[in-house]
Amino acid sequence: METYLKFLNDPNPPTHLAEGELWEYYGGDCYGDISYYAFLLCRFGEASNWTTAMIMADKWSDWDRQNESLTEGMSGYDSLLHWLNVEYVGLYYKQNG
């Protein structure tokens, strides 16, 4: 969360950096760090706050491990997008539809 707070509190965050570079700019590690994926969920607008983003990132991480054959060859970013677009949205509609 410390890295995310640095990002939130920066009045002039660099706009030329890709998401992973931006996370590393604030001292985070974008390789295998679940908080990086929570950061992406916040940036995508999929999570309204850090706590929700961490819960979602944790659920994605569990799903990603259980579906290695499906996500083989995908980056974590691509796997997260797949989970958001297919698995998470489907789960949301199943629970709330």
N, CA, C and O atoms as CSV, one atom per row, in Angstrom:
chain,resi,resn,atom,element,x,y,z
A,1,MET,N,N,0.820,-1.189,0.000
A,1,MET,CA,C,0.000,0.000,0.000
A,1,MET,C,C,0.866,1.257,0.000
A,1,MET,O,O,0.456,2.302,-0.505
A,2,GLU,N,N,2.048,1.149,0.561
A,2,GLU,CA,C,2.945,2.307,0.628
A,2,GLU,C,C,3.238,2.857,-0.775
A,2,GLU,O,O,3.231,4.070,-0.986
A,3,THR,N,N,3.493,1.963,-1.721
A,3,THR,CA,C,3.772,2.389,-3.087
A,3,THR,C,C,2.559,3.092,-3.682
A,3,THR,O,O,2.690,4.115,-4.355
A,4,TYR,N,N,1.379,2.535,-3.429
A,4,TYR,CA,C,0.145,3.125,-3.952
A,4,TYR,C,C,-0.093,4.508,-3.355
A,4,TYR,O,O,-0.527,5.420,-4.059
A,5,LEU,N,N,0.181,4.669,-2.087
A,5,LEU,CA,C,0.007,5.982,-1.446
A,5,LEU,C,C,0.974,7.011,-2.037
A,5,LEU,O,O,0.612,8.173,-2.220
A,6,LYS,N,N,2.198,6.583,-2.334
A,6,LYS,CA,C,3.156,7.496,-2.975
A,6,LYS,C,C,2.603,7.965,-4.312
A,6,LYS,O,O,2.716,9.139,-4.664
A,7,PHE,N,N,2.000,7.033,-5.057
A,7,PHE,CA,C,1.404,7.377,-6.345
A,7,PHE,C,C,0.239,8.356,-6.151
A,7,PHE,O,O,0.157,9.369,-6.844
A,8,LEU,N,N,-0.653,8.053,-5.215
A,8,LEU,CA,C,-1.822,8.905,-4.981
A,8,LEU,C,C,-1.451,10.307,-4.519
A,8,LEU,O,O,-2.115,11.281,-4.871
A,9,ASN,N,N,-0.395,10.402,-3.734
A,9,ASN,CA,C,-0.020,11.685,-3.145
A,9,ASN,C,C,0.923,12.511,-4.008
A,9,ASN,O,O,1.284,13.626,-3.631
A,10,ASP,N,N,1.321,11.993,-5.142
A,10,ASP,CA,C,2.219,12.730,-6.032
A,10,ASP,C,C,1.380,13.715,-6.854
A,10,ASP,O,O,0.527,13.291,-7.635
A,11,PRO,N,N,1.608,15.013,-6.689
A,11,PRO,CA,C,0.809,15.986,-7.430
A,11,PRO,C,C,1.103,15.977,-8.937
A,11,PRO,O,O,0.279,16.431,-9.731
A,12,ASN,N,N,2.262,15.469,-9.326
A,12,ASN,CA,C,2.639,15.427,-10.743
A,12,ASN,C,C,3.214,14.064,-11.116
A,12,ASN,O,O,4.410,13.952,-11.382
A,13,PRO,N,N,2.371,13.022,-11.138
A,13,PRO,CA,C,2.921,11.708,-11.498
A,13,PRO,C,C,3.396,11.707,-12.944
A,13,PRO,O,O,2.780,12.351,-13.794
A,14,PRO,N,N,4.482,10.996,-13.239
A,14,PRO,CA,C,4.984,10.964,-14.615
A,14,PRO,C,C,3.950,10.318,-15.540
A,14,PRO,O,O,3.398,9.263,-15.227
A,15,THR,N,N,3.704,10.944,-16.651
A,15,THR,CA,C,2.684,10.436,-17.575
A,15,THR,C,C,3.282,9.623,-18.718
A,15,THR,O,O,2.549,8.998,-19.485
A,16,HIS,N,N,4.596,9.626,-18.836
A,16,HIS,CA,C,5.243,8.943,-19.956
A,16,HIS,C,C,5.583,7.487,-19.653
A,16,HIS,O,O,6.062,6.772,-20.534
A,17,LEU,N,N,5.345,7.038,-18.431
A,17,LEU,CA,C,5.733,5.691,-18.049
A,17,LEU,C,C,4.584,4.698,-18.227
A,17,LEU,O,O,3.422,5.035,-18.000
A,18,ALA,N,N,4.919,3.476,-18.634
A,18,ALA,CA,C,3.942,2.392,-18.691
A,18,ALA,C,C,3.584,1.999,-17.257
A,18,ALA,O,O,4.274,2.386,-16.314
A,19,GLU,N,N,2.508,1.232,-17.097
A,19,GLU,CA,C,2.025,0.894,-15.752
A,19,GLU,C,C,3.105,0.253,-14.879
A,19,GLU,O,O,3.285,0.648,-13.727
A,20,GLY,N,N,3.822,-0.733,-15.423
A,20,GLY,CA,C,4.856,-1.403,-14.645
A,20,GLY,C,C,5.991,-0.465,-14.279
A,20,GLY,O,O,6.506,-0.514,-13.162
A,21,GLU,N,N,6.384,0.391,-15.215
A,21,GLU,CA,C,7.445,1.368,-14.944
A,21,GLU,C,C,6.994,2.381,-13.901
A,21,GLU,O,O,7.782,2.809,-13.057
A,22,LEU,N,N,5.719,2.761,-13.964
A,22,LEU,CA,C,5.175,3.706,-13.000
A,22,LEU,C,C,5.205,3.111,-11.594
A,22,LEU,O,O,5.592,3.781,-10.636
A,23,TRP,N,N,4.796,1.853,-11.480
A,23,TRP,CA,C,4.795,1.178,-10.176
A,23,TRP,C,C,6.217,1.101,-9.621
A,23,TRP,O,O,6.431,1.345,-8.434
A,24,GLU,N,N,7.174,0.770,-10.458
A,24,GLU,CA,C,8.567,0.690,-10.027
A,24,GLU,C,C,9.132,2.073,-9.694
A,24,GLU,O,O,9.978,2.197,-8.808
A,25,TYR,N,N,8.677,3.096,-10.386
A,25,TYR,CA,C,9.095,4.476,-10.111
A,25,TYR,C,C,8.806,4.849,-8.652
A,25,TYR,O,O,9.573,5.577,-8.022
A,26,TYR,N,N,7.693,4.341,-8.133
A,26,TYR,CA,C,7.329,4.627,-6.743
A,26,TYR,C,C,7.849,3.581,-5.760
A,26,TYR,O,O,7.451,3.574,-4.595
A,27,GLY,N,N,8.720,2.713,-6.214
A,27,GLY,CA,C,9.390,1.784,-5.308
A,27,GLY,C,C,8.793,0.405,-5.226
A,27,GLY,O,O,9.217,-0.393,-4.391
A,28,GLY,N,N,7.816,0.090,-6.069
A,28,GLY,CA,C,7.198,-1.227,-6.034
A,28,GLY,C,C,7.881,-2.199,-6.966
A,28,GLY,O,O,8.761,-1.822,-7.740
A,29,ASP,N,N,7.473,-3.448,-6.889
A,29,ASP,CA,C,7.989,-4.496,-7.764
A,29,ASP,C,C,6.806,-5.028,-8.564
A,29,ASP,O,O,5.836,-5.503,-7.974
A,30,CYS,N,N,6.862,-4.961,-9.880
A,30,CYS,CA,C,5.716,-5.388,-10.685
A,30,CYS,C,C,5.798,-6.850,-11.093
A,30,CYS,O,O,4.939,-7.325,-11.838
A,31,TYR,N,N,6.792,-7.566,-10.634
A,31,TYR,CA,C,6.901,-8.983,-10.975
A,31,TYR,C,C,6.453,-9.846,-9.807
A,31,TYR,O,O,7.193,-10.034,-8.841
A,32,GLY,N,N,5.233,-10.371,-9.902
A,32,GLY,CA,C,4.724,-11.271,-8.887
A,32,GLY,C,C,4.231,-10.596,-7.624
A,32,GLY,O,O,3.886,-11.279,-6.660
A,33,ASP,N,N,4.187,-9.281,-7.602
A,33,ASP,CA,C,3.730,-8.549,-6.422
A,33,ASP,C,C,2.229,-8.321,-6.556
A,33,ASP,O,O,1.788,-7.587,-7.441
A,34,ILE,N,N,1.445,-8.945,-5.684
A,34,ILE,CA,C,-0.009,-8.844,-5.796
A,34,ILE,C,C,-0.489,-7.402,-5.656
A,34,ILE,O,O,-1.527,-7.040,-6.210
A,35,SER,N,N,0.245,-6.589,-4.932
A,35,SER,CA,C,-0.177,-5.194,-4.790
A,35,SER,C,C,-0.073,-4.447,-6.126
A,35,SER,O,O,-0.796,-3.475,-6.348
A,36,TYR,N,N,0.819,-4.895,-7.012
A,36,TYR,CA,C,0.891,-4.294,-8.347
A,36,TYR,C,C,-0.407,-4.534,-9.113
A,36,TYR,O,O,-0.907,-3.645,-9.803
A,37,TYR,N,N,-0.940,-5.733,-8.983
A,37,TYR,CA,C,-2.189,-6.053,-9.673
A,37,TYR,C,C,-3.369,-5.316,-9.038
A,37,TYR,O,O,-4.320,-4.951,-9.729
A,38,ALA,N,N,-3.307,-5.099,-7.739
A,38,ALA,CA,C,-4.323,-4.266,-7.081
A,38,ALA,C,C,-4.242,-2.839,-7.617
A,38,ALA,O,O,-5.264,-2.193,-7.848
A,39,PHE,N,N,-3.024,-2.360,-7.810
A,39,PHE,CA,C,-2.810,-1.033,-8.393
A,39,PHE,C,C,-3.447,-0.961,-9.786
A,39,PHE,O,O,-4.106,0.026,-10.114
A,40,LEU,N,N,-3.253,-1.993,-10.599
A,40,LEU,CA,C,-3.846,-2.008,-11.934
A,40,LEU,C,C,-5.366,-1.968,-11.854
A,40,LEU,O,O,-6.015,-1.268,-12.632
A,41,LEU,N,N,-5.932,-2.717,-10.915
A,41,LEU,CA,C,-7.389,-2.718,-10.759
A,41,LEU,C,C,-7.905,-1.330,-10.402
A,41,LEU,O,O,-8.964,-0.916,-10.873
A,42,CYS,N,N,-7.162,-0.618,-9.576
A,42,CYS,CA,C,-7.541,0.764,-9.249
A,42,CYS,C,C,-7.403,1.645,-10.485
A,42,CYS,O,O,-8.275,2.468,-10.764
A,43,ARG,N,N,-6.323,1.476,-11.219
A,43,ARG,CA,C,-6.094,2.285,-12.419
A,43,ARG,C,C,-7.139,2.008,-13.501
A,43,ARG,O,O,-7.547,2.921,-14.220
A,44,PHE,N,N,-7.573,0.744,-13.618
A,44,PHE,CA,C,-8.608,0.386,-14.591
A,44,PHE,C,C,-9.970,0.917,-14.174
A,44,PHE,O,O,-10.901,0.964,-14.978
A,45,GLY,N,N,-10.082,1.319,-12.903
A,45,GLY,CA,C,-11.377,1.759,-12.393
A,45,GLY,C,C,-12.268,0.597,-11.990
A,45,GLY,O,O,-13.470,0.771,-11.790
A,46,GLU,N,N,-11.679,-0.596,-11.871
A,46,GLU,CA,C,-12.451,-1.782,-11.497
A,46,GLU,C,C,-12.649,-1.884,-9.990
A,46,GLU,O,O,-13.556,-2.574,-9.523
A,47,ALA,N,N,-11.813,-1.206,-9.241
A,47,ALA,CA,C,-11.923,-1.230,-7.778
A,47,ALA,C,C,-12.036,0.207,-7.281
A,47,ALA,O,O,-11.329,1.100,-7.749
A,48,SER,N,N,-12.918,0.408,-6.345
A,48,SER,CA,C,-13.164,1.767,-5.863
A,48,SER,C,C,-12.191,2.201,-4.776
A,48,SER,O,O,-12.052,3.392,-4.497
A,49,ASN,N,N,-11.516,1.227,-4.160
A,49,ASN,CA,C,-10.553,1.575,-3.119
A,49,ASN,C,C,-9.503,0.469,-3.016
A,49,ASN,O,O,-9.618,-0.589,-3.635
A,50,TRP,N,N,-8.486,0.750,-2.219
A,50,TRP,CA,C,-7.354,-0.173,-2.122
A,50,TRP,C,C,-7.756,-1.515,-1.527
A,50,TRP,O,O,-7.288,-2.554,-1.992
A,51,THR,N,N,-8.602,-1.518,-0.520
A,51,THR,CA,C,-9.015,-2.772,0.127
A,51,THR,C,C,-9.734,-3.670,-0.877
A,51,THR,O,O,-9.431,-4.858,-0.980
A,52,THR,N,N,-10.674,-3.108,-1.607
A,52,THR,CA,C,-11.394,-3.876,-2.629
A,52,THR,C,C,-10.423,-4.390,-3.693
A,52,THR,O,O,-10.526,-5.535,-4.131
A,53,ALA,N,N,-9.494,-3.550,-4.101
A,53,ALA,CA,C,-8.516,-3.951,-5.114
A,53,ALA,C,C,-7.661,-5.119,-4.635
A,53,ALA,O,O,-7.386,-6.037,-5.407
A,54,MET,N,N,-7.242,-5.097,-3.388
A,54,MET,CA,C,-6.425,-6.197,-2.854
A,54,MET,C,C,-7.237,-7.485,-2.774
A,54,MET,O,O,-6.701,-8.559,-3.049
A,55,ILE,N,N,-8.506,-7.408,-2.408
A,55,ILE,CA,C,-9.367,-8.597,-2.366
A,55,ILE,C,C,-9.528,-9.165,-3.770
A,55,ILE,O,O,-9.421,-10.374,-3.977
A,56,MET,N,N,-9.785,-8.286,-4.728
A,56,MET,CA,C,-9.933,-8.734,-6.117
A,56,MET,C,C,-8.631,-9.329,-6.641
A,56,MET,O,O,-8.649,-10.364,-7.307
A,57,ALA,N,N,-7.510,-8.690,-6.349
A,57,ALA,CA,C,-6.210,-9.194,-6.813
A,57,ALA,C,C,-5.915,-10.556,-6.205
A,57,ALA,O,O,-5.343,-11.422,-6.867
A,58,ASP,N,N,-6.298,-10.749,-4.956
A,58,ASP,CA,C,-6.102,-12.034,-4.298
A,58,ASP,C,C,-6.962,-13.114,-4.964
A,58,ASP,O,O,-6.500,-14.235,-5.178
A,59,LYS,N,N,-8.213,-12.772,-5.290
A,59,LYS,CA,C,-9.091,-13.730,-5.982
A,59,LYS,C,C,-8.537,-14.057,-7.361
A,59,LYS,O,O,-8.543,-15.213,-7.785
A,60,TRP,N,N,-8.056,-13.022,-8.062
A,60,TRP,CA,C,-7.454,-13.278,-9.375
A,60,TRP,C,C,-6.239,-14.189,-9.242
A,60,TRP,O,O,-6.072,-15.119,-10.032
A,61,SER,N,N,-5.394,-13.929,-8.254
A,61,SER,CA,C,-4.185,-14.717,-8.060
A,61,SER,C,C,-4.530,-16.192,-7.831
A,61,SER,O,O,-3.882,-17.075,-8.393
A,62,ASP,N,N,-5.543,-16.456,-7.013
A,62,ASP,CA,C,-5.985,-17.840,-6.783
A,62,ASP,C,C,-6.483,-18.464,-8.079
A,62,ASP,O,O,-6.146,-19.601,-8.409
A,63,TRP,N,N,-7.294,-17.697,-8.808
A,63,TRP,CA,C,-7.824,-18.183,-10.086
A,63,TRP,C,C,-6.689,-18.464,-11.063
A,63,TRP,O,O,-6.702,-19.482,-11.755
A,64,ASP,N,N,-5.714,-17.573,-11.121
A,64,ASP,CA,C,-4.586,-17.718,-12.038
A,64,ASP,C,C,-3.800,-18.992,-11.747
A,64,ASP,O,O,-3.404,-19.708,-12.666
A,65,ARG,N,N,-3.576,-19.270,-10.464
A,65,ARG,CA,C,-2.850,-20.494,-10.091
A,65,ARG,C,C,-3.644,-21.747,-10.447
A,65,ARG,O,O,-3.067,-22.751,-10.863
A,66,GLN,N,N,-4.963,-21.691,-10.285
A,66,GLN,CA,C,-5.808,-22.863,-10.554
A,66,GLN,C,C,-6.028,-23.097,-12.044
A,66,GLN,O,O,-6.442,-24.185,-12.445
A,67,ASN,N,N,-5.757,-22.100,-12.857
A,67,ASN,CA,C,-6.011,-22.187,-14.295
A,67,ASN,C,C,-4.738,-22.000,-15.105
A,67,ASN,O,O,-4.740,-21.332,-16.139
A,68,GLU,N,N,-3.655,-22.594,-14.628
A,68,GLU,CA,C,-2.366,-22.424,-15.298
A,68,GLU,C,C,-2.413,-22.863,-16.756
A,68,GLU,O,O,-1.768,-22.253,-17.609
A,69,SER,N,N,-3.177,-23.923,-17.047
A,69,SER,CA,C,-3.239,-24.395,-18.443
A,69,SER,C,C,-3.928,-23.367,-19.339
A,69,SER,O,O,-3.585,-23.236,-20.514
A,70,LEU,N,N,-4.888,-22.647,-18.792
A,70,LEU,CA,C,-5.597,-21.625,-19.554
A,70,LEU,C,C,-4.747,-20.376,-19.759
A,70,LEU,O,O,-4.816,-19.737,-20.808
A,71,THR,N,N,-3.952,-20.034,-18.760
A,71,THR,CA,C,-3.177,-18.785,-18.810
A,71,THR,C,C,-1.723,-19.000,-19.205
A,71,THR,O,O,-0.929,-18.060,-19.170
A,72,GLU,N,N,-1.365,-20.217,-19.577
A,72,GLU,CA,C,0.021,-20.505,-19.964
A,72,GLU,C,C,0.443,-19.592,-21.111
A,72,GLU,O,O,-0.253,-19.487,-22.121
A,73,GLY,N,N,1.564,-18.948,-20.949
A,73,GLY,CA,C,2.085,-18.046,-21.962
A,73,GLY,C,C,1.570,-16.619,-21.845
A,73,GLY,O,O,2.064,-15.721,-22.528
A,74,MET,N,N,0.586,-16.407,-20.989
A,74,MET,CA,C,0.071,-15.049,-20.787
A,74,MET,C,C,0.918,-14.327,-19.745
A,74,MET,O,O,1.448,-14.943,-18.820
A,75,SER,N,N,1.033,-13.030,-19.910
A,75,SER,CA,C,1.645,-12.237,-18.844
A,75,SER,C,C,0.623,-12.123,-17.718
A,75,SER,O,O,-0.558,-12.410,-17.910
A,76,GLY,N,N,1.080,-11.707,-16.555
A,76,GLY,CA,C,0.153,-11.479,-15.452
A,76,GLY,C,C,-0.893,-10.446,-15.823
A,76,GLY,O,O,-2.061,-10.577,-15.456
A,77,TYR,N,N,-0.476,-9.420,-16.550
A,77,TYR,CA,C,-1.380,-8.361,-16.994
A,77,TYR,C,C,-2.477,-8.932,-17.899
A,77,TYR,O,O,-3.654,-8.621,-17.719
A,78,ASP,N,N,-2.092,-9.768,-18.875
A,78,ASP,CA,C,-3.068,-10.368,-19.782
A,78,ASP,C,C,-4.003,-11.317,-19.040
A,78,ASP,O,O,-5.203,-11.358,-19.315
A,79,SER,N,N,-3.455,-12.070,-18.109
A,79,SER,CA,C,-4.275,-12.973,-17.314
A,79,SER,C,C,-5.289,-12.188,-16.480
A,79,SER,O,O,-6.448,-12.584,-16.363
A,80,LEU,N,N,-4.842,-11.080,-15.906
A,80,LEU,CA,C,-5.740,-10.241,-15.114
A,80,LEU,C,C,-6.856,-9.681,-15.990
A,80,LEU,O,O,-8.015,-9.667,-15.576
A,81,LEU,N,N,-6.525,-9.224,-17.188
A,81,LEU,CA,C,-7.548,-8.712,-18.106
A,81,LEU,C,C,-8.538,-9.811,-18.484
A,81,LEU,O,O,-9.745,-9.573,-18.542
A,82,HIS,N,N,-8.024,-11.013,-18.742
A,82,HIS,CA,C,-8.906,-12.139,-19.067
A,82,HIS,C,C,-9.844,-12.418,-17.900
A,82,HIS,O,O,-11.048,-12.587,-18.094
A,83,TRP,N,N,-9.299,-12.468,-16.696
A,83,TRP,CA,C,-10.108,-12.727,-15.505
A,83,TRP,C,C,-11.179,-11.648,-15.341
A,83,TRP,O,O,-12.336,-11.956,-15.053
A,84,LEU,N,N,-10.798,-10.405,-15.523
A,84,LEU,CA,C,-11.765,-9.308,-15.395
A,84,LEU,C,C,-12.870,-9.425,-16.438
A,84,LEU,O,O,-14.050,-9.295,-16.113
A,85,ASN,N,N,-12.493,-9.667,-17.677
A,85,ASN,CA,C,-13.460,-9.657,-18.776
A,85,ASN,C,C,-14.334,-10.899,-18.846
A,85,ASN,O,O,-15.477,-10.826,-19.297
A,86,VAL,N,N,-13.815,-12.030,-18.408
A,86,VAL,CA,C,-14.558,-13.280,-18.561
A,86,VAL,C,C,-15.007,-13.836,-17.219
A,86,VAL,O,O,-16.203,-13.975,-16.964
A,87,GLU,N,N,-14.059,-14.148,-16.378
A,87,GLU,CA,C,-14.374,-14.837,-15.135
A,87,GLU,C,C,-15.052,-13.925,-14.114
A,87,GLU,O,O,-16.092,-14.285,-13.563
A,88,TYR,N,N,-14.476,-12.755,-13.855
A,88,TYR,CA,C,-15.006,-11.878,-12.820
A,88,TYR,C,C,-16.373,-11.322,-13.216
A,88,TYR,O,O,-17.288,-11.292,-12.393
A,89,VAL,N,N,-16.519,-10.887,-14.453
A,89,VAL,CA,C,-17.796,-10.341,-14.908
A,89,VAL,C,C,-18.861,-11.434,-14.870
A,89,VAL,O,O,-19.987,-11.185,-14.439
A,90,GLY,N,N,-18.517,-12.641,-15.315
A,90,GLY,CA,C,-19.457,-13.755,-15.258
A,90,GLY,C,C,-19.867,-14.089,-13.834
A,90,GLY,O,O,-21.040,-14.350,-13.571
A,91,LEU,N,N,-18.917,-14.082,-12.922
A,91,LEU,CA,C,-19.197,-14.335,-11.508
A,91,LEU,C,C,-20.081,-13.243,-10.945
A,91,LEU,O,O,-21.010,-13.520,-10.187
A,92,TYR,N,N,-19.798,-12.002,-11.309
A,92,TYR,CA,C,-20.582,-10.876,-10.813
A,92,TYR,C,C,-22.039,-11.011,-11.254
A,92,TYR,O,O,-22.951,-10.848,-10.443
A,93,TYR,N,N,-22.262,-11.311,-12.545
A,93,TYR,CA,C,-23.630,-11.418,-13.038
A,93,TYR,C,C,-24.353,-12.626,-12.468
A,93,TYR,O,O,-25.564,-12.592,-12.249
A,94,LYS,N,N,-23.604,-13.693,-12.229
A,94,LYS,CA,C,-24.206,-14.893,-11.645
A,94,LYS,C,C,-24.691,-14.591,-10.224
A,94,LYS,O,O,-25.763,-15.043,-9.823
A,95,GLN,N,N,-23.893,-13.823,-9.461
A,95,GLN,CA,C,-24.248,-13.511,-8.083
A,95,GLN,C,C,-25.303,-12.402,-7.989
A,95,GLN,O,O,-26.107,-12.390,-7.057
A,96,ASN,N,N,-25.301,-11.483,-8.938
A,96,ASN,CA,C,-26.173,-10.308,-8.836
A,96,ASN,C,C,-27.249,-10.252,-9.917
A,96,ASN,O,O,-28.035,-9.305,-9.956
A,97,GLY,N,N,-27.293,-11.239,-10.782
A,97,GLY,CA,C,-28.220,-11.197,-11.917
A,97,GLY,C,C,-29.587,-11.733,-11.626
A,97,GLY,O,O,-30.445,-11.746,-12.509
